[in-house]
Amino acid sequence: MSDTTIKPRIEKATVLERITTALPIALVPVLAVLGFIAIGDPAAWLTLTVAGLAMGLMIFIMASGLTVVFGLMDVINFGHGAFISVGAFVGFSILIWLGGWTASSSVFLNLAAVFLAILVSMVATGLMGYAFERVIVMPVYGQHLKQILVTMGGLIVAQQLIHVFWGPDEIHVARPESLRGSIVIGEAAIEKYRLVAVGIGVALFLAMRHVLKSTKIGLLVRAGVENGEMVEALGYRIRRLFLIVFMVGSALAGLGGVMWGLYQETITAHMGSEIMVLVFIVVIIGGLGSVEGCFIGALLVGLLSNYTAFLAPKVALVSTIALMVIILMWRPQGLYPVVKAK
C-alpha cells in the first residue's frame, strides 16, 4: 500500500479525534441554549444562568482537589467533606473577627476581609490535610475498601470536633456589605456575590490549568498520574509530591467551603458531607484525575440544577444523577478521563 493511501487515513483519524475531544466542551453552550428555549424569558434565563455558573464553579473548586488527588494518589477520600466544613467555619471566625471591615461601605475592606478569611481557611485545611494524609490515608494506600472506611471515620470525627469548637447549631453567615444585593441588567437581577464567585472560579481553573500544563510541578503530577513508578525511578520523590498534592486539594476544599458558606449564608458541621454528593457526581462526569473534565462537569451540574429547579422543582432532585447516567452511557470513563498506568 502506498504512502499516499495511508496519509489521508491518518489525517482523517486526527480530525475525528479532535472533534471527539471538542464535543464535551460544546455541552455547556448547548445546555444553555436548551435552557433559554425552555425558559422563554430572557431575564429569567440570564439570572438562572449566572446562578448556575456560580454554583458550578464553586463545586468545581471543591471537586478539583479531589479529582487530582484520586488521579495521582489513587485515594478514595470520603473525608474531603471535612475540609469543606472546617474551611467554612474557620472563614466564618475570621469574618466575625474582621466585623468592622465586613460592615464597612468600602469595597476594598470588604474584599480584603474575604481574602483573609479564604487565606486562613486554606492554610488551616492544608495543614489539616497534612495530618489527615500522614495519620489516616498513608497506612491504607492501595486498599480502596479501607480508604472508604477510614476516611469516612475521619469525616465523622471532624464533624464532632466542629460541634466542640463552634457548637451544633446552624450558623448564619453575613456577606460583606458590598457583596450584598444585586445588580440589574435589563430586567434581570444578578446577585453581586455570584459574579464574584464566577470570577474566582474561572481564575482558579486557568491557574490550575497553567500549573498542570506549563510548569515542572505540573509535568511531574501528570507523569505521576500516568506512571508513578517511572517518575520515582527517575529520582523524584513521588511520595513527597503525593503529600503536596493532598495538601493543595485540602486547601482548595477549604476555599470552596468559605465560598459555599457565603453563597448559602448558613453553615453547619454536616455541610461538607451534604455537598459531597454533587462533588462526586462532578468528578465522575469529568473523568477521574481530569481538571478540564471536572470544570465542564461542574458547569453542567450547576446549570442543569438551576434550570430544572425553575422549570420542574421535583425533577431537580434527580436531574444531576440523570445527567451522570447519560454522560456515562456516552463515555463510560467520563468526559476527559486520565488513565493511570498500573
N, C-alpha and C positions, 0 to 999 in steps of 0.2 A: 504493500500500500504506500502511495507516495506521500511526501510531507504536505503537499497542498491539500490532500484529502483529510489529513489529521488536523491541520491547523484550524479550519473552520469549526470543527467539533470542540476543540479546546476553547475557542473564543465563545462559542455558544454556551458551553458549560460555565464559563466565567460570568457571562451576563446573567445566566439563570441563578447563579449563586448570589450575585449582587442583588437581584430582585428579591430572592428569598430572604436575604439579610435585611433588606429595607422594609419588607412587609410589616413587621411588628411596629415600626415607627409610625406607619400610616394609621394604625389602630386608634391612636389618640384623636387626631383630627376627624376621622370617620365617626367615632363615637360622639364628638362634639357636634358634628353636622346632624347626626341622627337625633341628638338631644334637642337641637334647635327646631327640627321638623316636628318632633313630638310635642314640645312645649308650646311652640307657636308664638309666644310673646317674647320679643327681643330683649326687653328689660329684665324679665324674669330669667331668661336664659343666661344673660350676662352675669347676673347676680349668682346664679347657681353654678355657673362655670368657674368663676373666680373662687367661690367657696369650695368647689370640688378640687380645683388645683391646689388651694391652700391645704386642704385636708390631705390630699395625696402626697404633697411634698413633705408634710410633717411625718406622715407614715414612712416615707422614703428615708428620712433622716434616722428614724428608729430602726428601720429594716436594713439599711445599707451596711451597718456594722455587723449585724447578724449574718448576712449572706456572705460577706468576706471571711468572717470567722469560720463559717461552715466550709466554704470553698477551700481555704488554706489549711485549716486545722482538723477538718472532718469531725467537728464537735457539734452535737445537737444540744444547744444551750437553752433549755426551758427557763433558766434563771434570768434571761435577758430582760424580762419584765421588771425584775427587781431594780435594775439600774434606771429604768424609766421612772419608777415610783420614787426612788431615792433622789434622782435628779430633780424631779418636780418639787419635792419637799425642801431640798437644800436651796433651790432657786427661790421658793416662797419665803424662806427665812431671810435670805439676802434682800429681797424686795421689801420685806417688813422693816428690816434694819435701815434700808435706804428710803423709808417712807417719805421723807422730805423731798427727795428727788422725784419719786413717782407722782407725788401730788402737785409738783411744780408745773407751771404752764410752759416751761422751757422744753422744747423738743430734744435739745442736746442732753439735758439732765435725765429725761425720761429714757432715751436710748442708752445712755451711759449706765443707768441702773439695770436695764435689761441685759446689757452686755456683761456687766459684772456678775449678775445672777447666773448667766449662762456659763461664764468662765469658771466661777467657783464650782458650779454643778458638774462641769466637765472634769475638773481636777479631782473632785470628790469621787465621782463614779469611775474615773480612770484608775485611781488608787484602789477603789473597791474591786475593780476588775482584776487588778494585780493580785490581791489577796484571794479572790474567788478562783482565779486560774491556778495559783500555787497550791491552795488547800483542797479545793473541791474537784477541779477539772483535771489537773495533771495526773492524778493516780488512775484515771479511767480513760486515758487516750485509747482510741481504737475499740472501745466497748460501748456501743450505742445504747444498749438497754440500761446499763449502769449510769451512763451520762444522763439519760432522761430522768432516772430516779434521783440521782444526787443533785442535779441542777434544779429539779422541782423542789427538793428539800431545801436547797439554798434560797429559793424564791420565798418559800413559806417562812423561813427564819427571818429573812429581810423584812417581810411584811409585819411580822411580830415586833421586830426592832423599831419599825416606824411607829407602831402603836405605843411603844415605850417612850420614844423621844417626842413625838408630836401628838399622841393621843389617837383614839379610834374613830373620832368623828370626821365627817366630811368638812373640808375647809374651803371657804370662799377665797378666791384669788382675784384681787382687783388689778385690772390693767393700768399701766401708767396713763396719765391724763391725756397725752397727745395721741395715744393709741386707741382711745375710746371713740365710739361713734362711727359714722360712715361718711363717705364722700359720694356725691351724686353725679352720675354720668348719664345725661339724658334723663330717663325715667328710672334708671337702675341705681339702687343704693348698695354700695360696696363697702364692707367694713374695712377700716384702715388697717387693723391688725392682720387681716387676711392678705392684704397686699404686702405687708412686711414679711409674713410667713412665706409667700411665694418668692420674694427676693432672696431670703436666706436659703431656702431650699434649692433654688436654681444655682446660687453661688456655691453652695456646698457640693452639688453634683459636678459642676465644672471643675472645682478644686480637686475633688476625688479623681475625676477622670484624668486630669492633668498629672496628678501624682502617680497614678497607676500606669499611665501610658508613656510618660515623658521623663521619669526620674529613675535613678538606680534602685531606690527602695521599691518603687512600683514594679520594676523589672524583676526584682527578687521575689516579690509577693506573687506575681503572675507565674514565675518559674516554679515557685514553691507549690502553687496550686496544681500545676501540670505534673511535676515530678520532684517532690521534696527531697528524696534520697540523692538525686543527682546534684541538687543545689548544695546539699551537705557535703557531698564528695568533692565539690569544687572549693571547699574551705570556708563556706559561710555557715554561721551558727544559726541553723534554721529554728531551733528551739527559742532562741532569743527573739527572732523575728516573729514567731508564734505569739510570744508574750506581748510584744509591742502591738501587734495587730489586735489582740484580745483587749488590751487596754484602750486602744483607739476606738474599737467597737463599743466598749462600755461607755466611754466618754460621749460618743455620738448618741447613745441611748439616753444619757443624762441631758444632753442638749434637746433631744426630742421630748423628753419629759417636761422640761421647762416650757417649751413652746406649746405642747399639748395642754398643759395646765392652764396657761394663759388663754388658749383657744376655747377650752371648755369652761373656764373661770371657776372651776372647782377641782380639788384634788382629793384622792383617797389612797389608802395603802394598797388597795387592790386595782388601781387604775392601770398599772403595768400589765398585770395578768389579763385584764379585760381587753386591752388594745392588742395583746399578743396574737389574738385570733386573726386580726387584719394583717398584722406584721408577717405572720407565717404564710398567709394567703399570697401576699405580695412577693415574698421570697420564692415561693413555689411557682407562681406565674412567671416571674422574671427569669428563673433558672438559677440553680444553686451556684453561688460564687460570682454572679454577674451583677455589677453595679448598674450597667446600662439597662439590663432587663429589669432590675429592681426599680429603677426610675420610671420606666414605661409602665410596669405593672402597678406601681403606686398611683400614677396619674389615672390609669384606667379604673382602679378601685375607687379613687376619690370622686371622679366624675360620675361614674355609674351609681354610686351610693347617693349622691345629691340629686341626680336626675330622677331616679326611681323613688326616692323619698318624697319628691314633689308630685310625681305623676301617680304613683301607686305605693303608698306608705307600707302596706303589708308585704308587698313584693320586695321592698328594700331589705328586709331581714335576710332574704336568701339570694339576693342579686349577686353579691360578691362570690358566694360559693358557686353559683351557676356560671359566673364568668370564669372561675378557676377550672371548672369541669370542661367548659367549651375550649379553653386555651389548651388544656392538657390532652383533649381529644385531637386537637390540631397538631400540637407539638408536645409529645409526652414528657420531654425533659425541660419544658419551659421555653420562654421566648429566646433567650440567649444563654443556654447552659454553658458552664465552664467545666469541662470534663477533667476530673482528677485521675491521673495515672496511678494505678495500684501496683 
